[in-house]
Amino acid sequence: MIIVGGTSTNGVDGRLSKLTGYPLVKVESKLFPDGESYIRIPASLDGEEVVLVQTTQPPQNKNLLELLLTLEAIRDMGATKITAVVPYLAYLRQDRRFTDGEALSAKTILNLIHAAGANTLVVVEPHHRESMDYFPGEVRIVDPIPSLAREARKRVERPFVLAPDRGALERAERLAKELETNFSFLEKERDRKTGEVRIRQADIPPLNGYDVILVDDIISTGGTLAEASRIAYSSGARSVISVAVHLLLVRDAMNRLREAGIREVIGTNTVVPEERVTLVDVSDQIAVRL
């Protein structure tokens, strides 16, 4: 087996090579003056089983296109089996049509990855696990919640897990189980035309003296978690931290979170933002799924 490290890996490819003992080949790439991507794999892959590592963190469109280009190159070079390791897979949030005429982005992307040559797809904590049914091949999902729980436990004394909406409730339950504590959730409503989000307090108990852990799969602009933090403090929380798997942190998200009183942000290295955050390496969990 050979590991091919793509153009965006956050070092996961090298760590997988050390953990598994499989040799690592790095993709050669460049951008032409007009912005088009050039990809070359400097190795013989004929008759080999190949693991390609490529995360689709921002810039998502570039990294996704280079994932597809690399997959097809590997297939055309004669690989017998291709496993695509995509720690953060973009476009999975649009896994259903909320209004008529919308593109079903998750389905499109998963079909493209398979069509480009991936027999097996390894992803870390997709937005909805059910969306992975769109992939025609084998899917292996990596669960980073236990590792995130261990990191969060170092930061809190009296934890209480809070999901910012119903969609994160199952994730909150898993984190609370790891921390041996209670959990609850808030109600979120999103205007599908304007994108405006409103959060209201559900039946959460008083949080006096608790260190609240807000949990979600993705932090993008941080608006949802910022509002959830304000609600937690208004309910008596002693402190608030956030735990999320994929830290996109766009449009001044970190300042928004800090201003809302979130004292620490914990995530994984599926995405490596420019801001100073605590990142948990998921390479070990990926290695056991190969």
C-alpha positions, 0 to 999 in steps of 0.5 A: 500500500502507498499513501499519496499526500495531496495538496492540502493535508495538514500533515495527516499524510505524513503522520499516517505514513509513520503510524502505518509504515506505508511509504508516502508519495507527495503530489507535485502541484502548481497553479498556472497563470490563469489559476488552473491547477496542475497535478503530478504524482511522481511514483509508479502506482501500477498494481498498488493499493493507494490511500490518498489524503486530501482535506477540502478546507478553505479554499474549498473549491480549489482543494476539492478540484485537486482531490478529483484530479488526483483521484483520477490520475491515481486510477489512470496510473493503474492502482487496484484500489483507492481509498480517499481520506478526506478529513473535512469534506466540504459541501455536506451541509447541503444534503437535502433541498430546503427550497425548490430548485436547490442543488443537492450538493452533498450528493453531487460531490460524493458521486464525483469522488466515486466517479473519479476513482475512489472505492472507499471514502474515509471522512471525519464526522460528516454533518449528517451521517445519513448523507454518506449514503449518497456515496456509491462505495464503502464509507468509513466514518471517524469519530473524534468525539472521545479525543475532543472530550479528553481535551475538553476535560482538561479545561473544565471542572463542572461540565455541562454540554449544550448543543446550539440546535437540535441538529447537534443534539446527538453529538452533544449526547455522545460528548456528554457520555464521554464526560459523564455529565448532562446535556441539553439543546437550544432551538435554532431557526434559520431564514432560508432566504436571508440566512438570518439565524435566531436562537431561543432558549429551550427547556434547559436547566439552570446552569449556575456554577457549570462550565458549559461546553458548546458542541457542534460539527462545524464553526463557520462564522461563529454566529450561532455559537456566540448567541448560544454562549450569551444564552448560557451565561444568562442562564447562570453558566460560570464559563463557556468553551466551544468544541467543534470538529471542523474549525472553518472560522471565517468572517471574523469568527474568533472575535465574535466568539471571544466577544460572546465570552467563549474563553477557548475553542477546541477542534481537530486538525481536519481544518487548520485555521489561522487563528490561535485555537487548540487542535486535536490530531485525528491521525491515530483514529484515521489510521485504524480505519484504513 
